[in-house]
Amino acid sequence: MPEDRRGGDWATGYTQYENEFFIFCNIGVAGRTGHDYDNHWDGDILVWYGKRGSSINQPQIVKLRSGDFPVHIFYRSHDRTPFVYAGAGRVIDTQDTRPVLMRWSFAEASMNSEIADALAANGFRLEAPGVHTQRATRGDVNVYVKQLTTSFPLVIGPEWEQRLTELKLTGAIRPAKRVYYHNSTMRKFPQRLNQGEGKIPYGLDFGFVDDRSLHNFLRTLTGKGRVPDQLELAKEPDVDPATETEVTRAARLGQQQFRSDLIERFTGRCALTDVDMLEALRASHIKPWSQSSPKEKRDPDNGILLAVHLDSLFDNGLISFDEKGAVMVSSKVSETVRRAFGLDALTRLTLITPGNQYYLKYHRSEIFVP
């Protein structure tokens, strides 16, 4: 944890850093801020109170309760003694009091061990587990098993996003409000900028409702061909292959970071239709790839995540967006196409940044056909 990220409530409350939370609490003694909550141990269960005035619906409390993030809990019984690491906590009960009360368990996770056993049974070679993750490999396929949380414990590489629907049909489940999982220990995965100043490995994490869904998931993962490796994803040609598929285009153009940035920004949904099927979404350049500088080609403000049919219209100047993100449709688009694509029902982009507005001005003047 960089020292410059430990300000504010670092040692007096709860803080999020990247994809993890850190809770520091006093047990049976008032904190240095003067607040004295009834934090206490009930056997192996920690009874803990949030900040004064906290409620069950506050964004940080919702995240703590969700199970989507590892939560590391530290405690002490004197305000001058060092904190002791209790472990990665799991919420077992929440009471909507003021401040909110949460009960934390530190029981060892068995699901992660079951996943490791299932990986071994499916031909994966498991490395020794680390503190945060355990790597398993089979041929070109690398996966990681989380060690500190049972929340969506199996992580696969982001190159699998083009088969995400197929993988979810096995019964696997995904986080509701997060696309990517980041962890510095997943060294075989590609890296991207997330919230820190440096790039960090990322992937797609999954959970399983039962043994059958896990078995079907691993069978799909290992039995239907090879996915692009990271050396292929890093190659970049001199021309824009406009007719290639999105995954091939992203790989050949070295645009995986650009695409992942847009998926993260638009939470994996089309910016117009709210479609959340990643295979059917394209990372559309606003200022065309062929007309962009190297920096502009990778600038997420020069992109919008669109369903494939809208991406085609946008690339050809048949639709655009005004300065507020409202849809503009070219007069060249027939009524038949408007009805078939539902263009008249579309209103505006779900998100538009000042950077988007800058590039859209270029699109309206140079690409859009009025």
NUTI-218077 format. One record per residue (C-alpha): y, x, z. Coordinates in steps of 0.1 Angstrom, whole numbers, plus 2048, in hexadecimal, padded with zeros to 3 digits. Layout:
NUTI-218077
{yy: Y; xx: X; zz: Z} .
...
END
This chain:
NUTI-218077
{yy: 800; xx: 800; zz: 800} .
{yy: 821; xx: 811; zz: 7F5} .
{yy: 838; xx: 815; zz: 813} .
{yy: 855; xx: 804; zz: 801} .
{yy: 840; xx: 7E4; zz: 7FE} .
{yy: 83B; xx: 7E2; zz: 824} .
{yy: 85D; xx: 7D3; zz: 82D} .
{yy: 866; xx: 7B1; zz: 83A} .
{yy: 849; xx: 7A1; zz: 84D} .
{yy: 830; xx: 7BE; zz: 846} .
{yy: 826; xx: 7C4; zz: 86B} .
{yy: 832; xx: 7A3; zz: 87A} .
{yy: 823; xx: 788; zz: 864} .
{yy: 811; xx: 784; zz: 843} .
{yy: 819; xx: 794; zz: 822} .
{yy: 80B; xx: 793; zz: 7FF} .
{yy: 807; xx: 7B2; zz: 7EB} .
{yy: 7F9; xx: 7AF; zz: 7C7} .
{yy: 7DA; xx: 798; zz: 7CC} .
{yy: 7D4; xx: 79D; zz: 7F1} .
{yy: 7E4; xx: 791; zz: 812} .
{yy: 7E9; xx: 7A4; zz: 832} .
{yy: 7ED; xx: 793; zz: 853} .
{yy: 7F9; xx: 7A5; zz: 872} .
{yy: 7F6; xx: 791; zz: 893} .
{yy: 7FA; xx: 796; zz: 8B8} .
{yy: 7DF; xx: 789; zz: 8CF} .
{yy: 7EB; xx: 77D; zz: 8F1} .
{yy: 80C; xx: 78F; zz: 8F0} .
{yy: 82E; xx: 787; zz: 8E1} .
{yy: 838; xx: 799; zz: 8C1} .
{yy: 856; xx: 7B0; zz: 8BC} .
{yy: 869; xx: 793; zz: 8AC} .
{yy: 866; xx: 780; zz: 8CD} .
{yy: 84E; xx: 766; zz: 8C0} .
{yy: 830; xx: 75F; zz: 8D6} .
{yy: 815; xx: 74A; zz: 8C5} .
{yy: 7F4; xx: 741; zz: 8D4} .
{yy: 7DF; xx: 758; zz: 8BE} .
{yy: 7BD; xx: 75D; zz: 8CE} .
{yy: 799; xx: 764; zz: 8C8} .
{yy: 780; xx: 747; zz: 8CB} .
{yy: 760; xx: 75B; zz: 8CC} .
{yy: 760; xx: 76C; zz: 8A9} .
{yy: 779; xx: 754; zz: 89B} .
{yy: 79E; xx: 75D; zz: 89A} .
{yy: 7B6; xx: 740; zz: 8A2} .
{yy: 7D7; xx: 749; zz: 891} .
{yy: 7F9; xx: 739; zz: 88C} .
{yy: 810; xx: 73E; zz: 86F} .
{yy: 835; xx: 745; zz: 870} .
{yy: 84C; xx: 72D; zz: 884} .
{yy: 851; xx: 70E; zz: 86F} .
{yy: 834; xx: 715; zz: 858} .
{yy: 821; xx: 6F7; zz: 849} .
{yy: 801; xx: 6F1; zz: 837} .
{yy: 813; xx: 6EC; zz: 815} .
{yy: 828; xx: 70B; zz: 815} .
{yy: 81F; xx: 721; zz: 7F6} .
{yy: 813; xx: 740; zz: 80B} .
{yy: 7FF; xx: 72A; zz: 822} .
{yy: 7EF; xx: 719; zz: 804} .
{yy: 7E5; xx: 73B; zz: 7F6} .
{yy: 7D7; xx: 746; zz: 817} .
{yy: 7C2; xx: 727; zz: 819} .
{yy: 7B7; xx: 727; zz: 7F5} .
{yy: 79C; xx: 742; zz: 7F7} .
{yy: 7AA; xx: 751; zz: 7D6} .
{yy: 7B8; xx: 770; zz: 7E8} .
{yy: 7A8; xx: 789; zz: 800} .
{yy: 7BA; xx: 786; zz: 822} .
{yy: 7B9; xx: 7A5; zz: 837} .
{yy: 7C0; xx: 79E; zz: 85C} .
{yy: 7CC; xx: 7B8; zz: 876} .
{yy: 7D2; xx: 7B1; zz: 89B} .
{yy: 7DD; xx: 7C1; zz: 8BB} .
{yy: 7E0; xx: 7B7; zz: 8E0} .
{yy: 7FF; xx: 7CB; zz: 8E8} .
{yy: 81F; xx: 7CD; zz: 8D4} .
{yy: 81F; xx: 7F3; zz: 8D5} .
{yy: 7FB; xx: 7FA; zz: 8CD} .
{yy: 7ED; xx: 800; zz: 8AA} .
{yy: 7DF; xx: 7E3; zz: 897} .
{yy: 7B9; xx: 7DF; zz: 894} .
{yy: 7A9; xx: 7D3; zz: 873} .
{yy: 795; xx: 7B4; zz: 87A} .
{yy: 789; xx: 7B1; zz: 856} .
{yy: 78D; xx: 79A; zz: 838} .
{yy: 791; xx: 777; zz: 846} .
{yy: 785; xx: 756; zz: 838} .
{yy: 796; xx: 736; zz: 842} .
{yy: 77E; xx: 71D; zz: 853} .
{yy: 798; xx: 704; zz: 860} .
{yy: 7BD; xx: 6FC; zz: 85C} .
{yy: 7D2; xx: 6E5; zz: 871} .
{yy: 7F3; xx: 6D7; zz: 864} .
{yy: 807; xx: 6E0; zz: 883} .
{yy: 829; xx: 6F1; zz: 885} .
{yy: 823; xx: 70E; zz: 883} .
{yy: 803; xx: 709; zz: 86F} .
{yy: 7E3; xx: 713; zz: 881} .
{yy: 7C6; xx: 724; zz: 86F} .
{yy: 7A4; xx: 72F; zz: 87B} .
{yy: 796; xx: 74E; zz: 86B} .
{yy: 771; xx: 759; zz: 868} .
{yy: 766; xx: 77D; zz: 861} .
{yy: 742; xx: 775; zz: 85A} .
{yy: 732; xx: 78C; zz: 841} .
{yy: 72F; xx: 77D; zz: 81E} .
{yy: 70C; xx: 776; zz: 812} .
{yy: 715; xx: 769; zz: 7EF} .
{yy: 721; xx: 78C; zz: 7E4} .
{yy: 6FF; xx: 79A; zz: 7EE} .
{yy: 6ED; xx: 77F; zz: 7DA} .
{yy: 702; xx: 787; zz: 7BC} .
{yy: 6FA; xx: 7AC; zz: 7BF} .
{yy: 6D5; xx: 7A3; zz: 7C1} .
{yy: 6D8; xx: 78C; zz: 7A2} .
{yy: 6E9; xx: 7A7; zz: 78F} .
{yy: 6CD; xx: 7C0; zz: 797} .
{yy: 6B3; xx: 7A6; zz: 78C} .
{yy: 6C5; xx: 7A2; zz: 76B} .
{yy: 6C4; xx: 7C7; zz: 763} .
{yy: 6E5; xx: 7D3; zz: 771} .
{yy: 6E7; xx: 7F5; zz: 782} .
{yy: 6FB; xx: 7F2; zz: 7A2} .
{yy: 710; xx: 80E; zz: 7B0} .
{yy: 715; xx: 813; zz: 7D5} .
{yy: 72E; xx: 7F9; zz: 7E2} .
{yy: 752; xx: 803; zz: 7E9} .
{yy: 769; xx: 7F4; zz: 802} .
{yy: 778; xx: 7DB; zz: 7E9} .
{yy: 75F; xx: 7D8; zz: 7CC} .
{yy: 73C; xx: 7E2; zz: 7C0} .
{yy: 737; xx: 7EB; zz: 79C} .
{yy: 718; xx: 7E0; zz: 787} .
{yy: 711; xx: 7EA; zz: 763} .
{yy: 6F9; xx: 7E0; zz: 748} .
{yy: 6FE; xx: 7F1; zz: 727} .
{yy: 722; xx: 7EC; zz: 71D} .
{yy: 728; xx: 7D0; zz: 737} .
{yy: 73A; xx: 7D9; zz: 757} .
{yy: 73F; xx: 7C0; zz: 774} .
{yy: 74B; xx: 7C3; zz: 797} .
{yy: 741; xx: 7B0; zz: 7B7} .
{yy: 75D; xx: 7AB; zz: 7D1} .
{yy: 754; xx: 7B8; zz: 7F3} .
{yy: 770; xx: 7AA; zz: 809} .
{yy: 770; xx: 785; zz: 7FF} .
{yy: 757; xx: 76A; zz: 7F3} .
{yy: 773; xx: 75B; zz: 7DE} .
{yy: 768; xx: 75E; zz: 7B9} .
{yy: 754; xx: 77D; zz: 7C1} .
{yy: 748; xx: 788; zz: 79E} .
{yy: 762; xx: 799; zz: 787} .
{yy: 75D; xx: 7A0; zz: 762} .
{yy: 773; xx: 7B1; zz: 749} .
{yy: 791; xx: 7A0; zz: 738} .
{yy: 781; xx: 7A5; zz: 716} .
{yy: 76B; xx: 787; zz: 71E} .
{yy: 788; xx: 76E; zz: 71E} .
{yy: 77F; xx: 764; zz: 6FA} .
{yy: 75E; xx: 756; zz: 707} .
{yy: 76C; xx: 747; zz: 727} .
{yy: 763; xx: 723; zz: 71F} .
{yy: 73F; xx: 72E; zz: 717} .
{yy: 73D; xx: 740; zz: 739} .
{yy: 74C; xx: 722; zz: 74C} .
{yy: 732; xx: 70B; zz: 73C} .
{yy: 717; xx: 71E; zz: 750} .
{yy: 725; xx: 70D; zz: 76F} .
{yy: 73A; xx: 72B; zz: 77A} .
{yy: 75C; xx: 722; zz: 789} .
{yy: 77E; xx: 733; zz: 786} .
{yy: 79E; xx: 734; zz: 79B} .
{yy: 7B4; xx: 716; zz: 795} .
{yy: 7D6; xx: 728; zz: 795} .
{yy: 7CE; xx: 74C; zz: 78B} .
{yy: 7C1; xx: 75B; zz: 76B} .
{yy: 7BB; xx: 77F; zz: 774} .
{yy: 7AE; xx: 792; zz: 792} .
{yy: 7BD; xx: 7B5; zz: 798} .
{yy: 7AE; xx: 7D1; zz: 7AD} .
{yy: 7B3; xx: 7F6; zz: 7AA} .
{yy: 78E; xx: 7FE; zz: 7B0} .
{yy: 782; xx: 7ED; zz: 790} .
{yy: 787; xx: 80D; zz: 77D} .
{yy: 772; xx: 804; zz: 75E} .
{yy: 789; xx: 7E7; zz: 756} .
{yy: 7A9; xx: 7E9; zz: 742} .
{yy: 7CA; xx: 7EB; zz: 754} .
{yy: 7EA; xx: 7D7; zz: 753} .
{yy: 80A; xx: 7D4; zz: 766} .
{yy: 808; xx: 7B9; zz: 780} .
{yy: 821; xx: 7B9; zz: 79D} .
{yy: 823; xx: 7DE; zz: 7A5} .
{yy: 833; xx: 7FA; zz: 792} .
{yy: 813; xx: 808; zz: 785} .
{yy: 7F7; xx: 7F9; zz: 770} .
{yy: 7D8; xx: 7EC; zz: 782} .
{yy: 7B5; xx: 7E2; zz: 776} .
{yy: 7AF; xx: 7BD; zz: 770} .
{yy: 794; xx: 7A5; zz: 767} .
{yy: 787; xx: 781; zz: 769} .
{yy: 778; xx: 776; zz: 78A} .
{yy: 75D; xx: 75A; zz: 78E} .
{yy: 74C; xx: 747; zz: 7A9} .
{yy: 72C; xx: 733; zz: 7A8} .
{yy: 722; xx: 712; zz: 7B7} .
{yy: 6FD; xx: 71A; zz: 7B8} .
{yy: 6E2; xx: 733; zz: 7AE} .
{yy: 6DD; xx: 721; zz: 78D} .
{yy: 701; xx: 726; zz: 782} .
{yy: 6FF; xx: 74B; zz: 78B} .
{yy: 6DF; xx: 74F; zz: 778} .
{yy: 6ED; xx: 73D; zz: 759} .
{yy: 70D; xx: 752; zz: 75B} .
{yy: 6FA; xx: 773; zz: 75C} .
{yy: 6E3; xx: 768; zz: 740} .
{yy: 702; xx: 760; zz: 72A} .
{yy: 712; xx: 781; zz: 734} .
{yy: 6F5; xx: 796; zz: 72A} .
{yy: 6E3; xx: 782; zz: 70E} .
{yy: 6FC; xx: 77B; zz: 6F3} .
{yy: 708; xx: 79B; zz: 6E3} .
{yy: 721; xx: 7B6; zz: 6EB} .
{yy: 745; xx: 7B1; zz: 6F4} .
{yy: 760; xx: 7C9; zz: 6E8} .
{yy: 762; xx: 7E9; zz: 6FD} .
{yy: 783; xx: 7F7; zz: 709} .
{yy: 784; xx: 813; zz: 6F0} .
{yy: 785; xx: 7F8; zz: 6D4} .
{yy: 7A0; xx: 7E5; zz: 6E7} .
{yy: 7B6; xx: 804; zz: 6E7} .
{yy: 7B6; xx: 809; zz: 6C2} .
{yy: 7D6; xx: 800; zz: 6AE} .
{yy: 7D9; xx: 7FF; zz: 688} .
{yy: 7F9; xx: 803; zz: 674} .
{yy: 7F8; xx: 7E0; zz: 666} .
{yy: 7F7; xx: 7BD; zz: 674} .
{yy: 7D6; xx: 7AC; zz: 66A} .
{yy: 7E4; xx: 789; zz: 66B} .
{yy: 7C3; xx: 778; zz: 661} .
{yy: 7AE; xx: 786; zz: 67D} .
{yy: 7A2; xx: 773; zz: 69B} .
{yy: 7B7; xx: 775; zz: 6BB} .
{yy: 79F; xx: 78B; zz: 6CE} .
{yy: 79B; xx: 7A3; zz: 6B1} .
{yy: 7C0; xx: 7A4; zz: 6AA} .
{yy: 7C7; xx: 7AB; zz: 6CF} .
{yy: 7AE; xx: 7C7; zz: 6CF} .
{yy: 7B9; xx: 7D7; zz: 6AF} .
{yy: 7DE; xx: 7D6; zz: 6B7} .
{yy: 7DA; xx: 7E3; zz: 6DA} .
{yy: 7E9; xx: 7C2; zz: 6E5} .
{yy: 7D2; xx: 7BA; zz: 702} .
{yy: 7EF; xx: 7C0; zz: 71B} .
{yy: 806; xx: 7AA; zz: 706} .
{yy: 7ED; xx: 78D; zz: 706} .
{yy: 7E3; xx: 791; zz: 72A} .
{yy: 808; xx: 791; zz: 734} .
{yy: 80D; xx: 76F; zz: 722} .
{yy: 7ED; xx: 761; zz: 730} .
{yy: 7FA; xx: 76A; zz: 753} .
{yy: 81D; xx: 75D; zz: 74C} .
{yy: 812; xx: 73B; zz: 73F} .
{yy: 7F4; xx: 739; zz: 758} .
{yy: 7DB; xx: 738; zz: 73B} .
{yy: 7E9; xx: 719; zz: 72B} .
{yy: 7FA; xx: 711; zz: 70A} .
{yy: 81F; xx: 711; zz: 710} .
{yy: 822; xx: 6EF; zz: 6FD} .
{yy: 801; xx: 6DC; zz: 700} .
{yy: 7F4; xx: 6E9; zz: 722} .
{yy: 7D2; xx: 6F1; zz: 712} .
{yy: 7C1; xx: 70A; zz: 729} .
{yy: 7A5; xx: 715; zz: 711} .
{yy: 7AC; xx: 73A; zz: 70D} .
{yy: 797; xx: 73D; zz: 6EE} .
{yy: 7AE; xx: 724; zz: 6DD} .
{yy: 7CF; xx: 735; zz: 6E8} .
{yy: 7E2; xx: 750; zz: 6D6} .
{yy: 7FC; xx: 769; zz: 6E2} .
{yy: 816; xx: 761; zz: 6C8} .
{yy: 832; xx: 77A; zz: 6C1} .
{yy: 854; xx: 769; zz: 6BE} .
{yy: 863; xx: 785; zz: 6A9} .
{yy: 846; xx: 78D; zz: 691} .
{yy: 830; xx: 7AB; zz: 698} .
{yy: 838; xx: 7BA; zz: 677} .
{yy: 85E; xx: 7B8; zz: 67E} .
{yy: 85D; xx: 7C3; zz: 6A2} .
{yy: 862; xx: 7E6; zz: 6B0} .
{yy: 845; xx: 7F6; zz: 6C4} .
{yy: 857; xx: 7EB; zz: 6E4} .
{yy: 85C; xx: 7C7; zz: 6D7} .
{yy: 838; xx: 7C4; zz: 6CD} .
{yy: 82E; xx: 7C8; zz: 6F2} .
{yy: 84B; xx: 7B5; zz: 702} .
{yy: 83D; xx: 795; zz: 712} .
{yy: 85F; xx: 785; zz: 70D} .
{yy: 857; xx: 788; zz: 6E8} .
{yy: 83A; xx: 771; zz: 6ED} .
{yy: 82F; xx: 74D; zz: 6F3} .
{yy: 80B; xx: 742; zz: 6FB} .
{yy: 803; xx: 727; zz: 6E1} .
{yy: 7E4; xx: 713; zz: 6D6} .
{yy: 7D7; xx: 721; zz: 6B5} .
{yy: 7E4; xx: 705; zz: 69F} .
{yy: 807; xx: 708; zz: 6AE} .
{yy: 806; xx: 72E; zz: 6AB} .
{yy: 800; xx: 72A; zz: 686} .
{yy: 81D; xx: 713; zz: 681} .
{yy: 834; xx: 729; zz: 696} .
{yy: 82A; xx: 749; zz: 683} .
{yy: 832; xx: 738; zz: 662} .
{yy: 854; xx: 72B; zz: 66E} .
{yy: 849; xx: 706; zz: 66D} .
{yy: 852; xx: 701; zz: 692} .
{yy: 86A; xx: 713; zz: 6A9} .
{yy: 87C; xx: 70D; zz: 6CA} .
{yy: 8A0; xx: 709; zz: 6D3} .
{yy: 8B2; xx: 71C; zz: 6EF} .
{yy: 8A4; xx: 704; zz: 709} .
{yy: 880; xx: 705; zz: 6FC} .
{yy: 881; xx: 6E3; zz: 6EA} .
{yy: 86A; xx: 6E1; zz: 6CB} .
{yy: 87A; xx: 6E3; zz: 6A9} .
{yy: 864; xx: 6D8; zz: 68B} .
{yy: 86B; xx: 6E3; zz: 667} .
{yy: 872; xx: 6C9; zz: 64D} .
{yy: 856; xx: 6D9; zz: 639} .
{yy: 83C; xx: 6CB; zz: 651} .
{yy: 82E; xx: 6AA; zz: 644} .
{yy: 82B; xx: 68A; zz: 658} .
{yy: 805; xx: 68E; zz: 655} .
{yy: 805; xx: 6B0; zz: 665} .
{yy: 81E; xx: 6A4; zz: 680} .
{yy: 806; xx: 688; zz: 689} .
{yy: 7E7; xx: 69D; zz: 687} .
{yy: 7F5; xx: 6B9; zz: 69D} .
{yy: 807; xx: 6A1; zz: 6B4} .
{yy: 828; xx: 6B3; zz: 6AF} .
{yy: 83E; xx: 695; zz: 6B7} .
{yy: 82E; xx: 693; zz: 6DA} .
{yy: 837; xx: 6B7; zz: 6E2} .
{yy: 858; xx: 6BB; zz: 6F4} .
{yy: 860; xx: 6DE; zz: 700} .
{yy: 851; xx: 6FF; zz: 70D} .
{yy: 845; xx: 6FE; zz: 731} .
{yy: 856; xx: 71F; zz: 737} .
{yy: 872; xx: 732; zz: 726} .
{yy: 881; xx: 752; zz: 731} .
{yy: 8A3; xx: 762; zz: 727} .
{yy: 88F; xx: 77B; zz: 714} .
{yy: 87D; xx: 75F; zz: 701} .
{yy: 89F; xx: 751; zz: 6F8} .
{yy: 8AA; xx: 772; zz: 6E9} .
{yy: 88C; xx: 774; zz: 6D2} .
{yy: 88C; xx: 74F; zz: 6CA} .
{yy: 8AF; xx: 753; zz: 6BC} .
{yy: 8A1; xx: 76C; zz: 6A3} .
{yy: 884; xx: 754; zz: 69B} .
{yy: 89B; xx: 737; zz: 694} .
{yy: 8B1; xx: 74B; zz: 67D} .
{yy: 898; xx: 761; zz: 66B} .
{yy: 876; xx: 74F; zz: 66D} .
{yy: 87B; xx: 72A; zz: 672} .
{yy: 87C; xx: 714; zz: 653} .
{yy: 895; xx: 6F7; zz: 65A} .
END
